Amino acid sequence: MNQTIVFEFSQEEDGGFVAECLTEDIFSQGDNWEQLKANVKEAVKGYYFDQKKELAFRIIIL
């Protein structure tokens, strides 16, 4: 996989966080920032579960 996956992150009124992928149909949420990052990684791996190569990616906040 040689593509960039772009997420938009936002904080909900209740204090939780939401991540919506702008390049694929991937969504995730978490109660705090650390949980959200872990959930995004899990969601991306799940979305690409059928890839033959091991998935490697990183989260960059701009």
MODELLER restraints for C-alpha pairs under 7 A, 6 or more apart:
rsr = mdl.restraints
at = mdl.atoms
rsr.add(forms.Gaussian(group=physical.xy_distance, feature=features.Distance(at['CA:5:A'], at['CA:23:A']), mean=5.84, stdev=0.5))
rsr.add(forms.Gaussian(group=physical.xy_distance, feature=features.Distance(at['CA:6:A'], at['CA:21:A']), mean=5.60, stdev=0.5))
rsr.add(forms.Gaussian(group=physical.xy_distance, feature=features.Distance(at['CA:6:A'], at['CA:22:A']), mean=5.47, stdev=0.5))
rsr.add(forms.Gaussian(group=physical.xy_distance, feature=features.Distance(at['CA:6:A'], at['CA:23:A']), mean=5.85, stdev=0.5))
rsr.add(forms.Gaussian(group=physical.xy_distance, feature=features.Distance(at['CA:7:A'], at['CA:19:A']), mean=6.07, stdev=0.5))
rsr.add(forms.Gaussian(group=physical.xy_distance, feature=features.Distance(at['CA:7:A'], at['CA:20:A']), mean=5.29, stdev=0.5))
rsr.add(forms.Gaussian(group=physical.xy_distance, feature=features.Distance(at['CA:7:A'], at['CA:21:A']), mean=4.04, stdev=0.5))
rsr.add(forms.Gaussian(group=physical.xy_distance, feature=features.Distance(at['CA:7:A'], at['CA:22:A']), mean=5.55, stdev=0.5))
rsr.add(forms.Gaussian(group=physical.xy_distance, feature=features.Distance(at['CA:8:A'], at['CA:19:A']), mean=5.60, stdev=0.5))
rsr.add(forms.Gaussian(group=physical.xy_distance, feature=features.Distance(at['CA:8:A'], at['CA:20:A']), mean=5.25, stdev=0.5))
rsr.add(forms.Gaussian(group=physical.xy_distance, feature=features.Distance(at['CA:8:A'], at['CA:21:A']), mean=6.22, stdev=0.5))
rsr.add(forms.Gaussian(group=physical.xy_distance, feature=features.Distance(at['CA:8:A'], at['CA:22:A']), mean=6.85, stdev=0.5))
rsr.add(forms.Gaussian(group=physical.xy_distance, feature=features.Distance(at['CA:9:A'], at['CA:18:A']), mean=5.72, stdev=0.5))
rsr.add(forms.Gaussian(group=physical.xy_distance, feature=features.Distance(at['CA:9:A'], at['CA:19:A']), mean=4.51, stdev=0.5))
rsr.add(forms.Gaussian(group=physical.xy_distance, feature=features.Distance(at['CA:9:A'], at['CA:20:A']), mean=6.57, stdev=0.5))
rsr.add(forms.Gaussian(group=physical.xy_distance, feature=features.Distance(at['CA:10:A'], at['CA:17:A']), mean=5.75, stdev=0.5))
rsr.add(forms.Gaussian(group=physical.xy_distance, feature=features.Distance(at['CA:10:A'], at['CA:18:A']), mean=5.38, stdev=0.5))
rsr.add(forms.Gaussian(group=physical.xy_distance, feature=features.Distance(at['CA:10:A'], at['CA:19:A']), mean=6.58, stdev=0.5))
rsr.add(forms.Gaussian(group=physical.xy_distance, feature=features.Distance(at['CA:11:A'], at['CA:17:A']), mean=4.42, stdev=0.5))
rsr.add(forms.Gaussian(group=physical.xy_distance, feature=features.Distance(at['CA:11:A'], at['CA:18:A']), mean=6.27, stdev=0.5))
rsr.add(forms.Gaussian(group=physical.xy_distance, feature=features.Distance(at['CA:16:A'], at['CA:30:A']), mean=5.89, stdev=0.5))
rsr.add(forms.Gaussian(group=physical.xy_distance, feature=features.Distance(at['CA:16:A'], at['CA:31:A']), mean=4.41, stdev=0.5))
rsr.add(forms.Gaussian(group=physical.xy_distance, feature=features.Distance(at['CA:16:A'], at['CA:32:A']), mean=6.02, stdev=0.5))
rsr.add(forms.Gaussian(group=physical.xy_distance, feature=features.Distance(at['CA:17:A'], at['CA:29:A']), mean=5.52, stdev=0.5))
rsr.add(forms.Gaussian(group=physical.xy_distance, feature=features.Distance(at['CA:17:A'], at['CA:30:A']), mean=5.30, stdev=0.5))
rsr.add(forms.Gaussian(group=physical.xy_distance, feature=features.Distance(at['CA:17:A'], at['CA:31:A']), mean=6.11, stdev=0.5))
rsr.add(forms.Gaussian(group=physical.xy_distance, feature=features.Distance(at['CA:17:A'], at['CA:32:A']), mean=6.36, stdev=0.5))
rsr.add(forms.Gaussian(group=physical.xy_distance, feature=features.Distance(at['CA:17:A'], at['CA:33:A']), mean=6.86, stdev=0.5))
rsr.add(forms.Gaussian(group=physical.xy_distance, feature=features.Distance(at['CA:17:A'], at['CA:36:A']), mean=6.55, stdev=0.5))
rsr.add(forms.Gaussian(group=physical.xy_distance, feature=features.Distance(at['CA:18:A'], at['CA:28:A']), mean=5.92, stdev=0.5))
rsr.add(forms.Gaussian(group=physical.xy_distance, feature=features.Distance(at['CA:18:A'], at['CA:29:A']), mean=4.33, stdev=0.5))
rsr.add(forms.Gaussian(group=physical.xy_distance, feature=features.Distance(at['CA:18:A'], at['CA:30:A']), mean=6.61, stdev=0.5))
rsr.add(forms.Gaussian(group=physical.xy_distance, feature=features.Distance(at['CA:19:A'], at['CA:27:A']), mean=5.71, stdev=0.5))
rsr.add(forms.Gaussian(group=physical.xy_distance, feature=features.Distance(at['CA:19:A'], at['CA:28:A']), mean=5.16, stdev=0.5))
rsr.add(forms.Gaussian(group=physical.xy_distance, feature=features.Distance(at['CA:19:A'], at['CA:29:A']), mean=5.98, stdev=0.5))
rsr.add(forms.Gaussian(group=physical.xy_distance, feature=features.Distance(at['CA:20:A'], at['CA:26:A']), mean=6.29, stdev=0.5))
rsr.add(forms.Gaussian(group=physical.xy_distance, feature=features.Distance(at['CA:20:A'], at['CA:27:A']), mean=4.67, stdev=0.5))
rsr.add(forms.Gaussian(group=physical.xy_distance, feature=features.Distance(at['CA:20:A'], at['CA:28:A']), mean=6.66, stdev=0.5))
rsr.add(forms.Gaussian(group=physical.xy_distance, feature=features.Distance(at['CA:21:A'], at['CA:27:A']), mean=6.12, stdev=0.5))
rsr.add(forms.Gaussian(group=physical.xy_distance, feature=features.Distance(at['CA:26:A'], at['CA:43:A']), mean=6.78, stdev=0.5))
rsr.add(forms.Gaussian(group=physical.xy_distance, feature=features.Distance(at['CA:28:A'], at['CA:39:A']), mean=6.20, stdev=0.5))
rsr.add(forms.Gaussian(group=physical.xy_distance, feature=features.Distance(at['CA:28:A'], at['CA:40:A']), mean=5.75, stdev=0.5))
rsr.add(forms.Gaussian(group=physical.xy_distance, feature=features.Distance(at['CA:28:A'], at['CA:43:A']), mean=6.78, stdev=0.5))
rsr.add(forms.Gaussian(group=physical.xy_distance, feature=features.Distance(at['CA:29:A'], at['CA:36:A']), mean=5.52, stdev=0.5))
rsr.add(forms.Gaussian(group=physical.xy_distance, feature=features.Distance(at['CA:29:A'], at['CA:39:A']), mean=6.81, stdev=0.5))
rsr.add(forms.Gaussian(group=physical.xy_distance, feature=features.Distance(at['CA:30:A'], at['CA:36:A']), mean=4.23, stdev=0.5))
rsr.add(forms.Gaussian(group=physical.xy_distance, feature=features.Distance(at['CA:30:A'], at['CA:39:A']), mean=6.93, stdev=0.5))
rsr.add(forms.Gaussian(group=physical.xy_distance, feature=features.Distance(at['CA:45:A'], at['CA:55:A']), mean=6.86, stdev=0.5))
